[in-house]
Amino acid sequence: MCKLFIKADPDLWVSTTHSLRIDGMVTSVRLENYFWQILEQIAQRDEMNRAQMITRLYHESIDAGHDLGNFTSFLRVCALRYLALQLSGDIPARDDVAIASLDAETILAREANGLH
């Protein structure tokens, strides 16, 4: 079992810091490379670059009233949630389907009702 993880490219768990500007403030985020790759996939699906997508996530989270005291953890969870939603079939594996085009309310309702 462990060989699948141990023999993976060690560069996947190397942490890298990326800087981006949110509301005029430069912010640095440090994540493992694998998370950066997943966030890049998410951004590309909706024709954004990674910085644009992260900024959008930040603004929408603040608008929803979330406390983003640990924004890096939030981004990790977003990446993992993306993969989980792909596994459940709620996000198509085909990357030509924009996430913004999906019916988020229906997906969230199915989750709330344990229908996965």
N, C-alpha and C positions, 0 to 999 in steps of 0.2 A: 504494500500500500504506500508506504512512505517514499519509495523510489520515485514515484510520479512527482513528488514535491522536491525531494532532495536533488534530483538530477535536472531540475529545471534551470534555466539560465539564471545565474546569480545576479545578473544585472537587474532582474525584475524587482528585487527587494532593496536595491540601492536607493537611498533617499536623495531627492533632488529638490532644490528650492527654485521656484519660479516667482517672479515679481509681476504684478499687474496693478492697474490703476482702477480703483473703485471710488467713484464720486470725488475724483481729484486727489485722492490719497493713494500713495504707493503702498501696496500690501504684499508681503512675501508669504508664500504658502510652501510648506515642505511636505512632500508626499513620496512614497515609494514609486519607482518608475512604472510599475504595473498599474497603479491607480491613475497616473498621468495618461497612460495609454487608453484606459477605459474612458476617462473623461474626454479625451480627444475623439473617441468613437461617438460618444453621445453628442458632442458639439457638431461633428461633421454631419450627423443625421439631419440636423436642422439648419445646415448651411451656415454655421457660425465657426469662428475659431474658438479655441479653448478659453481664452481670456474673456471673450464676449459671453460665452455660455456661463462661466463662473460668475461674472458680474450679474447676469440675469438671474441666476439662482439666488445670489445674495439679495438682490432687490425684491424678488418675489417672496423670499423667506421673511424678510423684514416686513413687507406689506401684509403677510399672513400672521404677523405678531410673534414670530419665533425669536427666541433668544439665541443668537449665534455666537455665544461666548467661545465655543470651540469650533470654529468654521472648518478647520482641517478635518475634524472627525465627521462633520456634516458631509463634506465632500467624499470621504471614504464610504460613508453609508450610501450616498447617492450612487457611487460606482457599483457597490455590491448590490444595491436594489435594482439597478439597471440589469445586471446579470441575472438576478433572480426572476425579474419580470420577463426576461427573454426565455428562461427555462420553463416558466409557467405558460408561455405562449401569449402573454399579454402584450409584449413588445415583439413584433415579428423579427426573426433572425435576419431577414433581408434588410440591408442597411439603406435601401432606397426609400423606406417608409419613414417619414419624419415623425418624431415623437410628438410634436405639437399637433399632428393630425389625429392622434389617438384619442379615444373617448376616456379621459382620465376619470370622470365621475363613475362610469360603469366599472372600470378596473378597480377603483377604490371601494365601491360598493360590494363587488365580488370578494375582495379581500376581507372586508368587514364582516361578511357573512360566511367566511371560511370556505368559499367555493373554489379553492385552488387545488 
